[in-house]
Amino acid sequence: MANTNPVIGVVLLARHGDRAGFYQNPNTYAASNTSITPLGEQQLYQVGNMLRTIYADPSSDRAIQGLSNSTLNAAQINSTADGGGEGGVIFDSAVALWQGFYPPNATVSSETLANGTNVTSPLNGYQTLQINTVLPADDVDFESWVNCETWANRTNEFYNSTVFLAKTAESGPFLKSLQTAGLVGGRNVSLVNAYNLYDFINVQRIHNATYSALLDTNGPYTLNAMRALADFHEYGSFTDSSESGIGNIAGRTFLPRVLASFDQFANGTEVKIAHYQMSYKPFLSVFNMTDLSAAGFAGATAIVDYGSVATFELRKSMTNSTGFDVRFGFRNGSFGGTIPFDFTYYPLFGSSSVDIPLASFETQLASSIIPNTTAWCHACSNTLNSGCATVALADKYEELFQQSSSESHFSPVGAGFIGFAVTAVLGALILLLLARLGWVSFGSRQQRNRDLYPLRLGGPAKNVAGEDAGSVASSHF
């Protein structure tokens, strides 16, 4: 029987909305800049509005317990947007989503000045929410494939695999026909470039009437056939046969944020919604790692559409007084205007129930997630980027210490004192280096006026509790 207890918190994963043209290198996935379109903003605005009817409307059977309905309470929302690969598109999508979730409210977004003048926020009471942005250089969680040599090598192996070469031979005539028909210009029509070909066709058919007519004359199958090849390409790049495989890197670094959010909900913090705005790539890995294909979810192997949303709902268990249940739902694409917006719910990890105990959810992922930057540096064989130079330095000193300990003739007590001294010196050096890089700070948090959600390299948890005034050292590892 499905859990009928109230929802106490949700984790939302949302893809950005429609955007202008875009290119990403098929080997490194380094991306060009682009911009969101009015259509993209409308898509996410509609998504936000529909999410509000599900989670904030008191009459909904999934209304989040204690969530403010029409008045934004910023302490209840932890919203984070990927600020890397597609420029400001993802951040702008997050803004549009929350505009729809908490529309203008002139009643609460106004004040009376000392001279008696009443002032209302712009747009008849616009409500603003702080949205955190994450750059790959600062936090590896959202785009962990960037600067990951192990993943890049694995992707090249995929391009040279038997299955990829067979698909190349099969799709070759079709891809060449696109060039002959004038649908892709002079672009590279190899299967390696499948995503860029699909993206070009899709963007043009939405925004270019002349091109759309040309595409129609070439047959209705063209877009779908190109989409299928792009799905094949991206699924092969961002999934793996093993949960802990490097192909799942996008999900392995992101899922710790989901687990940390569950901890916040379960511990009764003020946060009710953890929202993550992102590209399509983490969706593929998350779907694969949670075995959604076994649940009959046809979209588990495909690129999610613009405005797609996945939800992880947390409820108190109906059978365990101290336990919690997780329920996963997905909606592919934004509100279309004819089909009511809602989630379809699927069992996770091959279960027969849509509700899975939180403890089981955590156990299933424990051996495959990458919980911090140090683990990411090791998994990706990176010694230079995103803080990995410091990790490599620490590894080197640890290696030297272990070597000196094994070769020394000191007594265990003497070796212990030496080890303590080396560790202390090493720790001081690392803290000094981090401080010079701006990654560690000392002093009063009140004096620094810190962000409520400080970014941490590889750290899934964002601080949402009240800040204390004590002296602290905040690191990124």
Residue, then its C-alpha position, 0 to 999 in steps of 0.5 A: m500500500a502506498n504511503t499516505n502520510p503527508v510530504i515533509g520535503v521534496v528534492l526537485l531536479a529541473r532541466h532548463g527551458d528552451r534556448a538559442g543555438f548551442y554547441q558542445n565538444p563531443n570529446t570534452y563537452a566544453a560548451s559554447n555560450t547561449s541564452i534562454t528564449p522567451l519560450g524557455e522562460q514561459q516553460l519554466y514559469q508554467v512548471g513552477n506554477m504547476l508545482r505550486t498546485i501540487y506542493a503548496d496548495p492546501s487542498s492537494d494530497r501532496a501539499i508539503q507540511g508547513l510550506s508557505n502557500s502564497t508568501l515566499n519564506a526564503a528559509q524554506i527553499n534551497s535553490t541551486a543552479d548550475g552556472g557552467g556549461e550553458g551560460g545563464v540559461i540554467f540560472d534564468s530557468a530557475v528564476a522563471l520557475w520560482q516566479g511561477f511557484y511564488p507569483p507577485n503578491a502585492t499584499v506582502s511585498s510592500e511597506t509604508l515609509a516613515n513619511g506615510t508613502n506606501v511602496t510595493s515591489p516592482l511587477n505588483g509585488y514581485q517576490t525574490l528568492q536567492i538562487n545559488t549558482v555553481l561553477p565547475a571550478d568551484d564545485v564539481d557536483f553539477e558538471s563532474w565530467v569537466n576536467c575528468e580525464t578518466w571519464a574522457n578516456r571512457t567516452n573515447e572507448f565508447y566511441n571505439s566500441t563495437v556497439f558504437l561502430a555498428k551504430t555508425a555504419e547503420s546511421g551513416p547514410f541517414l546522417k549524410s542525407l541530412q547534409t544533402a538536404g541542406l538541413v545541417g549546413g557544413r556541420n560534421v555529420s559523424l555519429v560522434n557529433a550526434y547531439n550537436l546535429y540534433d540540437f541544431i535541427n531542434v533549435q531551428r525547427i522551433h525558431n526558424a519558419t523557413y527551416s521548419a518548412l524545409l524539415d517538413t518536406n524532408g519527412p516527419y521521421t527526420l527529427n525523431a530519427m536524429r533524436a534517437l541517435a542523440d539519445f544513443h550517444e548521450y546515454g552511452s556517454f553518461t551512464d555505465s553498466s556498473e553503478s560505480g562506473i565512471g560513466n555515471i560520474a554526473g549522478r555519482t557526484f550529484l546524488p550526495r546533494v539529494l541525500a543531504s537534503f533528505d537529512q535536512f528534511a528528516n531532522g526537521t530543519e526549516v527547509k522544505i524544498a531543495h531545488y536543483q536546476m541543471s542540464y540533461k546530463p545528470f538525469l541520465s546518470v541518476f535514472n541509470m543508477t536508480d534502475l528506472s528501466a526496471a520500472g518500465f520507465a521508457g525515458a530512462t535512456a533518453i535525453v529529457d525534454y526542456g522543462s522536465v522535472a524529477t521529484f524525490e518526495l520524503r514522507k514519514s514511514m507508515t510501518n516504522s515510527t522512526g523511519f522515512d520513505v522516498r517516492f520518485g516521480f517524473r514529468n517529461g517536459s513542461f506544461g503543454g496546455t492540454i494534458p494536466f501537469d503531474f508526475t508519474y511515479y516509478p519504483l526505484f532499484g527494481s522494487s515493486s512499490v513506489d515507496i522505498p525506505l530512506a535507509s534502503f535508498e541510502t544503502q543502495l547508493a552508498s558504494s557508488i556516490i562520490p561524496n567530496t572533492t577529494a574522492w572526485c580528484h582520485a576518481c578522475s585522476n586530476t591533480l590540477n583543477s577544482g582544488c585537486a592540486t591541494v589534494a595531490l599535495a596532501d597525498k604526496y605528504e601522506e605517501l612520504f610520511q608512510q614511507s618514512s614510518s616504514e623505514s624508521h627505527f624509532s619506537p612506536v611512541g617516538a614514531g607517533f610523536i613524529g607522525f603528529a608533528v608531520t601531520a600538524v605541519l602538513g595541516a598548517l601548510i594546507l590551511l595556509l594554501l587554502a587561505r591564500l586561494g580564498w577557500v578557507s576563511f577564519g573569523s566571525r561569520q556575523q562580521r563577514n555577512r556570509d551567504l546562507y548557502p555557502l558553496r563547498l567543493g564537493g560538499p553536498a550539504k548547504n548550510v541552511a540553519g542559523e549562523d553562530a557567531g563563534s570563530v570558525a574555519s570553513s573549508h571545501f573538503 
